[in-house]
Amino acid sequence: MPMQYQEILKIVRRLRRNQTTAEKKLWQILRARRLNGIKFLRQHPILYENYFNDYFFFAPDFYCAKYKLVIEEDGKIHEYQKERDKWRELILKDRGLKVLRIKKKS
């Protein structure tokens, strides 16, 4: 569903405030360049289409621009959206991004 950029910002801010426990733990490792000095962003919007100021986007859990790396923390919900995740991953890879999925143990 296309959105205006201001709407996207509201969504990603809400996602940042409502991280899962696993995301919070990983963020403590990645934030402030704590992992080998590499800069990561959390819930950073990646735009993949734009039609007259309407944007289609993904907000991966973590993103590193330098290495074009997306890290996804896969919880239980991902068991039910495998096709959506595949489609999303194809779009990200098509834009030159690598996707690392970390599956949460049950």
PAZAPA-4460 file (N, C-alpha, C; in steps of 0.05 Angstrom, whole numbers, plus 32768, in hexadecimal, padded with zeros to 4 digits):
% residues 106
    n_x    n_y    n_z   ca_x   ca_y   ca_z    c_x    c_y    c_z   seq   type   mol
   8011   7FE8   8000   8000   8000   8000   8012   8019   8000     1      M     A
   800E   802B   7FED   801F   8043   7FEC   8019   8056   8003     2      P     A
   802D   8065   800B   802A   8077   8021   803A   8090   801C     3      M     A
   8033   80A6   8029   8042   80BE   8029   805A   80BA   803C     4      Q     A
   8070   80C8   8038   8088   80C3   8047   8084   80C9   8065     5      Y     A
   8074   80DD   806C   806F   80E4   8088   8060   80CD   8096     6      Q     A
   804F   80BF   8088   8042   80A7   8093   8056   8091   8099     7      E     A
   8069   808D   8087   807E   8079   808A   808E   807F   80A3     8      I     A
   8095   8098   80A7   80A5   80A0   80BF   8096   8099   80D8     9      L     A
   807C   809E   80D9   806C   8098   80F0   806C   807A   80F6    10      K     A
   806A   806A   80E1   806A   804D   80E4   8085   8043   80EF    11      I     A
   809B   804C   80E3   80B5   8042   80ED   80BB   804C   8109    12      V     A
   80B2   8063   8110   80B6   806C   812C   80A6   805B   813F    13      R     A
   808E   8053   8137   807E   8041   8148   808C   8025   814B    14      R     A
   8096   801C   8134   80A5   8002   8135   80BD   8003   8147    15      L     A
   80CB   8019   8147   80E3   801C   8159   80DB   801C   8176    16      R     A
   80C4   8029   817C   80BA   8029   8198   80B0   800E   81A1    17      R     A
   80A8   7FFD   818F   809B   7FE4   8196   80AB   7FCB   818D    18      N     A
   80C5   7FCC   8191   80D6   7FB6   8189   80D0   7F9D   819A    19      Q     A
   80D5   7F86   818E   80D3   7F6D   819D   80EB   7F6A   81B0    20      T     A
   80E9   7F58   81C2   80FF   7F53   81D5   8118   7F4C   81C6    21      T     A
   8116   7F3A   81B2   812D   7F32   81A2   8139   7F49   8193    22      A     A
   8129   7F5A   8188   8133   7F72   8179   8141   7F85   818D    23      E     A
   8137   7F88   81A5   8144   7F99   81B8   815F   7F8F   81C0    24      K     A
   8161   7F75   81C3   817B   7F69   81CA   818F   7F6C   81B4    25      K     A
   8187   7F67   819B   8199   7F6A   8185   81A1   7F87   8181    26      L     A
   818E   7F9A   8185   8194   7FB6   8182   81A9   7FBF   8196    27      W     A
   81A9   7FB4   81AE   81BE   7FBB   81C2   81DA   7FB3   81B8    28      Q     A
   81DC   7F9F   81A7   81F5   7F97   819B   81FD   7FA9   8183    29      I     A
   81E9   7FB0   8173   81EE   7FBE   815A   81EF   7FDD   815D    30      L     A
   81E1   7FE8   8170   81DF   8005   8172   81F9   8013   8178    31      R     A
   81FB   802C   8170   8212   803D   8176   822C   8031   816D    32      A     A
   822B   8023   8156   8243   8018   814A   8252   8004   815C    33      R     A
   8244   7FF7   816E   8250   7FE4   8181   825B   7FCB   8174    34      R     A
   8251   7FC4   815D   825B   7FAC   814F   8270   7FB4   813A    35      L     A
   8289   7FB2   8142   829F   7FB8   8130   829E   7FD4   8123    36      N     A
   8291   7FE7   8130   828F   8002   8125   827C   8005   810E    37      G     A
   826B   7FF1   8109   8259   7FF1   80F2   823F   7FFF   80FA    38      I     A
   8236   8012   80E9   821D   8020   80EF   8205   8010   80E6    39      K     A
   81F2   800C   80F8   81D9   7FFF   80F2   81C2   8012   80F9    40      F     A
   81AD   8011   80E9   8194   801F   80EF   817F   800B   80F5    41      L     A
   816B   8012   8106   8155   8000   810B   813C   800B   80FF    42      R     A
   812C   7FF9   80F4   8113   8000   80E7   8116   8017   80D4    43      Q     A
   812B   8016   80C4   8131   802A   80B0   8120   8025   8097    44      H     A
   8110   8038   808E   80FF   8033   8076   8110   8030   805D    45      P     A
   810C   801B   804E   8119   8017   8034   8102   8019   801F    46      I     A
   8103   802E   800F   80EF   8033   7FFB   80F5   8022   7FE3    47      L     A
   80E0   8015   7FD8   80E5   8005   7FC0   80D4   800D   7FA8    48      Y     A
   80C1   801F   7FAC   80B2   802A   7F95   80A8   8046   7F9E    49      E     A
   80A4   8057   7F89   809A   8072   7F8F   8088   807A   7F77    50      N     A
   806F   8081   7F7D   805D   808B   7F69   8052   80A6   7F73    51      Y     A
   805B   80BC   7F67   8050   80D6   7F6D   804E   80DB   7F8C    52      F     A
   8064   80D8   7F9A   8066   80DD   7FB7   8058   80C8   7FC8    53      N     A
   804F   80B2   7FBC   8046   809B   7FCB   805C   8086   7FCA    54      D     A
   8063   807C   7FE2   807A   806A   7FE4   8072   804E   7FED    55      Y     A
   8080   803A   7FE3   807E   801F   7FEC   8098   801A   7FFB    56      F     A
   8098   800D   8012   80B0   800B   8021   80B0   7FF1   8032    57      F     A
   80C8   7FEA   803C   80CC   7FD6   8050   80DB   7FE3   8067    58      F     A
   80D6   7FDA   807F   80E5   7FE4   8096   80F2   7FCC   80A3    59      A     A
   810A   7FC3   809A   8117   7FAC   80A6   811E   7FB2   80C3    60      P     A
   8122   7F9D   80D3   8129   7FA1   80EF   8142   7FB1   80F2    61      D     A
   8157   7FAA   80E2   8171   7FB8   80E3   817C   7FBA   80C7    62      F     A
   818B   7FD0   80C3   8195   7FD5   80A8   81B1   7FE2   80AA    63      Y     A
   81C4   7FD8   809A   81DF   7FE4   8099   81E3   7FEC   807C    64      C     A
   81E5   8006   8077   81E8   8011   805C   8204   800A   8050    65      A     A
   8218   800C   8061   8234   8007   8057   8236   7FEB   804B    66      K     A
   822B   7FD7   8057   822D   7FBC   804D   8214   7FB2   803F    67      Y     A
   8201   7FC4   803B   81E8   7FBE   802E   81DB   7FA5   803A    68      K     A
   81D9   7FA5   8054   81D0   7F8E   8063   81B7   7F94   8073    69      L     A
   81A3   7F83   806F   818A   7F83   807E   818A   7F6C   8092    70      V     A
   8184   7F71   80AB   8182   7F5B   80BE   8165   7F5A   80C8    71      I     A
   8159   7F43   80C5   813E   7F3E   80CE   813D   7F2A   80E5    72      E     A
   8131   7F32   80FA   812D   7F21   8112   8112   7F13   810D    73      E     A
   8112   7EF9   8106   80F9   7EEB   80FF   80ED   7EDD   8117    74      D     A
   80D7   7EE8   8121   80C8   7EDC   8137   80B2   7ECA   812C    75      G     A
   80A0   7EC2   813C   808B   7EAF   8136   8079   7EB8   811E    76      K     A
   8074   7ED2   811B   8063   7EDC   8106   806E   7ED4   80EA    77      I     A
   8088   7ED1   80E8   8094   7ECB   80CE   808E   7EAE   80C5    78      H     A
   8086   7E9D   80D7   807D   7E82   80CF   8064   7E83   80BE    79      E     A
   8055   7E98   80C1   803B   7E9B   80B2   803D   7EAD   809A    80      Y     A
   8054   7EB9   8095   8056   7ECC   807E   806E   7EC6   806D    81      Q     A
   8074   7EAD   8069   808C   7EA4   805A   808C   7EAF   803E    82      K     A
   8075   7EAF   8030   8074   7EB9   8015   8079   7ED7   8014    83      E     A
   806E   7EE5   8026   8072   7F02   8028   8090   7F08   802D    84      R     A
   809C   7EF9   803F   80B8   7EFD   8045   80CA   7EF7   802D    85      D     A
   80C3   7EE2   801E   80D2   7EDC   8005   80D0   7EF3   7FF1    86      K     A
   80B8   7EFD   7FED   80B3   7F13   7FDA   80C3   7F2C   7FE3    87      W     A
   80C2   7F32   7FFC   80D0   7F49   8007   80EE   7F46   8004    88      R     A
   80F8   7F2E   8009   8115   7F28   8007   811E   7F2B   7FEA    89      E     A
   810E   7F22   7FD7   8114   7F25   7FBA   8117   7F43   7FB2    90      L     A
   8105   7F53   7FBC   8106   7F70   7FB6   811F   7F7C   7FC2    91      I     A
   8125   7F75   7FDB   813D   7F80   7FE7   8156   7F77   7FD9    92      L     A
   8158   7F5E   7FD2   816F   7F53   7FC4   8172   7F60   7FA8    93      K     A
   815B   7F65   7F9C   815B   7F72   7F82   8167   7F8F   7F83    94      D     A
   8167   7F9A   7F9A   8172   7FB5   7F9F   818F   7FB3   7FAA    95      R     A
   819A   7F9B   7FA8   81B6   7F97   7FB0   81BB   7F94   7FCE    96      G     A
   81A5   7F8E   7FDD   81A8   7F8A   7FFA   81AA   7F6D   8001    97      L     A
   81BA   7F67   8015   81BC   7F4C   8020   81A9   7F4A   8037    98      K     A
   819C   7F33   803A   8189   7F30   8050   8192   7F19   8062    99      V     A
   8195   7F1F   807C   819C   7F0B   8090   8184   7F08   80A2   100      L     A
   817A   7EF0   80A3   8162   7EE9   80B4   816C   7EDA   80CD   101      R     A
   8164   7EE4   80E4   816A   7ED7   80FD   8150   7ECC   8108   102      I     A
   814E   7EB2   8108   8135   7EA5   8111   8136   7EA2   812F   103      K     A
   8120   7EAB   813C   811D   7EA9   8159   8116   7E8C   8160   104      K     A
   8124   7E82   8174   811E   7E67   817D   8105   7E68   818E   105      K     A
   80F4   7E53   818A   80DB   7E53   8199   80DE   7E4B   81B5   106      S     A
***
